[in-house]
Amino acid sequence: MGTDGNGDGDSADTYVHRPSGEPPRQAETSGEFGGEGWVLVGMILLGFLVIPIAILLLPAAQGLIQSLGLTLRAAYLALPLVPAFLLGAIAVWSALRSRQS
């Protein structure tokens, strides 16, 4: 016997009790990628391509790093934080934007 009680095994017709009595809502999605999607793609490229390449090039750019007032060790620690903070900001922005619509 299936999970829906009629014996055919089709779980798409199962009943889920909601104490509030409201029917389940389908999330509204659009088929468009949009500007938000491209911002996320850009941030992922920054975090997985640009920053690792910059980390590899840090020893060659010691003069630039010292002109910014950083040591090489501080630059190695600070550089990965850039995409981390930006991705966190994009996550908050995306969550707030999805609540508005």
Summary of the structure (lengths in Angstrom):
residues: 101
radius of gyration: 24.2
end to end distance: 41.6
largest distance: 74.7
contacts: 186
relative contact order: 0.09
helix: 63%
strand: 0%
